[in-house]
Amino acid sequence: MHKPSPAILIAASFAFIIVQLDVTIVNVALPEIGRELGASVSALQWVVDAYTLGFAVFLLSAGVLGDRYGARRVFLSGFALFTFASLACAMAPGALALNLARAVQGVGAALLVPSSLAILNATYADERAQLAKAIAWWTAAGGVSIAAGPVLGGALMSMAGWRSIFWVNIPICLLGFWLTLRVVPVLRGKDPGRSFDIAGQVLAIIALTAFIGAVIESNALGVSSHLVQGALLVALAAAALFIRSQRRSAMPMLPLGLFRDLGFSGAVLFGVLVNFAYYGVIFVLSFYLQKVRGFSVMHTGLVFLPLTGTFIISNIASGRMQARLGSRTPMIVGGLLGAAGYALLGFFGVASDATFLQMLPGLALIPGGMGLAVPAMTTSILSSVERCQAGTASAVLNTARQVGGAMGVAIFGAMHDIRIALAISTTLLLLGAVLAWRCIKPPLSTKGASLCRT
């Protein structure tokens, strides 16, 4: 048996790095994008949410494509599409073109993530301990890149302007594409006869886009606007039809039966709350630092630097805590730490004369809590389903998290007081800790699980 090449792990990690990086790297650039392109706040919210929505709505279908056509082929297609979309973003003449290109980037991201995991799973199929280590490195690479996004964005912006944050994607994607061709073997589809749920995919796109669009545009048009109310009605109708189609489909893109397990449902909702708070706060904090406090782009990026270090430390600590205490404890502790971080940032970090040292405790605790909770949440999801459903369960979790992030940006972006956003985030993370306590089974025991069951 040949030892798997570390280059395969590097190729898979390149994909997750670029996908997670583009979730947050644009945040510090938004005020400058708005000035150059004459974009409104709602248009700038779409710069973030077009990407996360494209990512979220195609993530489940991307897994189906991998099963049908092979993970390597889909993985290469993801790199190619992400490269093309990044080029289009860098050359966008206006806000509409930029947002359309960002949506295509999100589709590319959706093709990359599940196929990269499938490649790792096939590569380390006979070495489960090595697979766990490989996924840990893959997860760490993504976690660090999402935290480093604002820092790198600030550095690039100060040197070469906002378009550079998209140009930087291209060499990374090309290197990942080349490395995949060189080291990743051809992988046949596990289920070449599997059908693509076209109706479910279309309805998911309509429901999520209409809902997020209504929230974003309500800031400019008002809740009483016929356009906003019409979009909400379309979203509700499409969501109802989507649920109906998934119940009737023999091979649904979203198996609703998974949600009968309260541990699974609780962990998914926990992921939504975490991403809602984090993505939403990063969006409004970037505007606050530059527009209200008058920070430069580089200074703004450096403010986010503590997020990177504490993500690394807490990710490592999460694995050790899980080994001793199971998934429940790090989720509870992570939720409480995150809540404390948002609360401290709201009380001390966003005052008109707050120093960096006053911001530091909150900025350190927020990713510290996420780094503890997210790996444990993922483990909890995987342990709540049969092994054959692990891929689908992971896709459901990641889809829900991206939807949560898009909602956070849309709702917090419509607010005019960052303290309200931070207060809501504090409440959401406390709710997440309660969810973990009530819904996640403690190790080697079912005590407490009945509290969630009906």
Stockholm file with secondary structure:
# STOCKHOLM 1.0

chainA/1-454         MHKPSPAILIAASFAFIIVQLDVTIVNVALPEIGRELGASVSALQWVVDAYTLGFAVFLLSAGVLGDRYGARRVFLSGFALFTFASLACAMAPGALALNLARAVQGVGAALLVPSSLAILNATYADERAQLAKAIAWWTAAGGVSIAAGPVLGGALMSMAGWRSIFWVNIPICLLGFWLTLRVVPVLRGKDPGRSFDIAGQVLAIIALTAFIGAVIESNALGVSSHLVQGALLVALAAAALFIRSQRRSAMPMLPLGLFRDLGFSGAVLFGVLVNFAYYGVIFVLSFYLQKVRGFSVMHTGLVFLPLTGTFIISNIASGRMQARLGSRTPMIVGGLLGAAGYALLGFFGVASDATFLQMLPGLALIPGGMGLAVPAMTTSILSSVERCQAGTASAVLNTARQVGGAMGVAIFGAMHDIRIALAISTTLLLLGAVLAWRCIKPPLSTKGASLCRT
#=GR chainA/1-454 SS CCCCCHHHHHHHHHHHHHHHHHHHTTGGGHHHHHHHHTCCHHHHHHHHHHHHHHHHHHHHHHHHHHHHHCHHHHHHHHHHHHHHHHHHHHTCSSHHHHHHHHHHHHHHHHHHHHHHHHHHHHHTTTCHHHHHHHHHHHHHHHHHHHHHHHHHHHHHHHHHCTTHHHHTHHHHHHHHHHHHHHHSCCCCCSCTTCCCCHHHHHHHHHHHHHHHHHHHHHHHHCTTCHHHHHHHHHHHHHHHHHHHHHHHCSSCSSCGGGGGSHHHHHHHHHHHHHHHHHHHHHHHHHHIIIIISCCCHHHHHHHTHHHHHHHHHHHHHHHHHHHHHCSHHHHHHHHHHHHHHHHHIIIIITSTTCCHHHHHHHHHHHHHHHHHHHHHHHHHHHHTSCGGGHHHHHHHHHHHHHHHHHHHHHHHHTCSCHHHHHHHHHHHHHHHHHHHHHHSCCTTCCTTGGGGCC
#=GC SS_cons         CCCCCHHHHHHHHHHHHHHHHHHHTTGGGHHHHHHHHTCCHHHHHHHHHHHHHHHHHHHHHHHHHHHHHCHHHHHHHHHHHHHHHHHHHHTCSSHHHHHHHHHHHHHHHHHHHHHHHHHHHHHTTTCHHHHHHHHHHHHHHHHHHHHHHHHHHHHHHHHHCTTHHHHTHHHHHHHHHHHHHHHSCCCCCSCTTCCCCHHHHHHHHHHHHHHHHHHHHHHHHCTTCHHHHHHHHHHHHHHHHHHHHHHHCSSCSSCGGGGGSHHHHHHHHHHHHHHHHHHHHHHHHHHIIIIISCCCHHHHHHHTHHHHHHHHHHHHHHHHHHHHHCSHHHHHHHHHHHHHHHHHIIIIITSTTCCHHHHHHHHHHHHHHHHHHHHHHHHHHHHTSCGGGHHHHHHHHHHHHHHHHHHHHHHHHTCSCHHHHHHHHHHHHHHHHHHHHHHSCCTTCCTTGGGGCC
//
